[in-house]
Amino acid sequence: MLDSQIIYEGKTNLCHAQFNFPPHVKPTHSESHWSTEDTNVEYIDDILDPYMNEQRQALNLRPTQYGLLSWDVFKSHTTRRVLDLLEARYIKVVFVPPNCTSISSAYDHPEFNKNVKGLNKNAFMHFYAGKVADSLASGENEVFVQFPMAEMKPLHAKWTAESLQFAATQEQWMENALNGVGIWDVLYGNFTPDPSM
């Protein structure tokens, strides 16, 4: 599984969660908290390009062998700067049509994405239940749980890193997702194109 990028809202690294991120999670930021051209350049340089180079070496391919990236058509994925950088890194892009990621992109397919999100949701539910239990145990008549950002940001980072680490061990999730988007057989050489097509 590829490393992941987590994007915080802010202008400097000070907006990142105060958390010792493991190597498979790369924190960054944008003013909007959304993926931007700059965060995509970081993603290419820090995650995609190293991964593609590792795969070329593992497969004894030349350094200029193109890799294939299946990506959605989100605006920041389609800028000239991003596309030129991908080309310079020998990465060809196949864009998933709008509104089709859940049926054409394995990471967005419910067999994978829903499971990963469920891990974070469960972590939050256990956290929240603990807060409610503590409040009730203290004899308070009303339950009032606060979510201060200084506490929640590191917890969210921890939960996300743990969820992604666990997901990387769940081969069946990715196999189901790749099957769901119709490329499992292609990847493993079991696909025979219909000559009449």
N, C-alpha and C positions, 0 to 999 in steps of 0.2 A: 504494500500500500504506500502511496506517495506520502511524503511529509505534508503537513497541513499548515495553512496560514490563518492566523486569527487577527482580525482587524478591530482596533479600538478607535473610539472617536476622540480626536485631539490633534494637536499640531506638533507635539514632540514625543519622545519616548517616555516622558513623565506620565503620560496618560495610560501606559500599559499597566496591566495588573502587577502588583508586587508579588511575584511568584517566580520560582525557579523553573522556568519552562524546560521541559525535556527536549532533546534534539529533534524529535519528530513534530514539534509545534513551533512555528516561527511567528512571533508577535510582530505586528506593525501597526500603523495607524493612518487614518485619513480624517479630514475635517468633518466629513459626513458620516463616518463609520461604514461607508459603502466601499466596495472595490472600485479603485480608480486606475487611471493609466499608471500612476507611480507605483501603486501596490501590485499591479500586474507585472511591471518591470521587475520588481523585487521577487515576485513569485517565479518568474522565468529564470532569473539569475540564481536564486537561492534554492529552488526546488526542481523545476523542470529540467533545466540544462544539466545540473549534476546527475539527475536520474537518467536522462537520455545518454549521457556519456558513460555512466556505469553499465547500462544495457548494451551499448556498442562494444565496450570492452569484454563484457561477459559473453557476447555472441561472436566475438572475433570479427567485428565489422570495422570498416574504415571510419576514421573520425568524422568524415563528411557524409556518412550514411544518414539519410533523413529519417527522423522519427515522426510518428503520427499523433496528433493531439485532437481529440474530439472535445469541442468547446461550445458553450452556448453563445448566442449572439448579443450578450450583454454589451452595452455601449463601450465600456472600457476594454473589452476583449478585441474590439475591432478598429482601434485607432491605428493610424499609419505607424506611429512609433512602436507600438506593441507588435504589429505584424512584421515590421522590418526587423525587429529584434529576434522574433521567432525564426525568420528566414536566415538571419545571420547565425543562429544557433542550430541550423539544419533541422528545424521542426516545421512540418507541414500541418496546416489546420484544416480540419473538416468541421464546419459549423453545424450544430444541431439547430434545426428550424425553430422559430419562435414558438413558445408554448408546447414544446415537445420534449423537454428535458426528462420528464418522468418516464417517457417511453423510449428515449433514445440515448440517455446518458446513465451509465451504470451507477455512478456515485449519487445521482439524483433519483434513481429508481427506488420505489418504496421498499423493496426487499433489502436495500442497504440503508438508505437515508432515514427511513422511518425507525429502523432498529437503532441507529446511532443516536438520533434525537431522543428516542425512548430511554436510552441510558442516562442522558443528561436530565430528562424529566424525572426519572426515578430517583436520581441523586438529590434533586431539589425537593421532591416530595418527602424523602426521609429527613432531610434537613428541616423542612417546615414542620413535619410531624414532631420532631424533637423539640423545636421551639414551642409548639403548642403544649406538648407534654410538660415542659419545664414551667410554662406559665400556669398551667392547671395545678401542678405540684406545689407551687408557691402559694396557693390559696387565693389567687386573684379571682374576682367575680367575672371579669371580662378578659378575653384573650386578645392581646394586641401585639402583633409581630411586626417589627420594623426590619427593613432591609437596607442598612447603610452601605453605600457604595464601597467604602473601604473594606468592608467584610465580604461583600458579594463578589466583587471583581476577582479576588484571588480564589474564592471558592468556585466561581464559574470557570476560571482557567484550569483549576485542578480537575473539576468534573469533565471538562472538555478533553483535556489531555488523557485522562484515564479512559474515557469513552472511546477515543480514537485508538488508544493502545489496545483496548480489549477488542474493538472491531477488527483490528489488523490480525487477530488470531482466529477470527470467525470466517474461515474459508468458504463455508456454505453460504454465508450472506452474499459474498461477492459472486460466487458461482451462480446463485439464484438471480442476482441482479444482472449479470452478464447474459444469462439465459433469457431473462425478461426483456432485455433490449435486443436480443437476437444475434449476439456476437460471440457467445461461448464457443460454438462449433467452428467459427472462423478462426478464433485464437488457437484452438487446439487441433486444427487440421482435419476436422470432421465434416467440413462443409464442401459440398459439391455444387457448383453453380449450375443452374438449369440452362442447357445450351440453347434452348428455344427463346430465352429472354434476351 
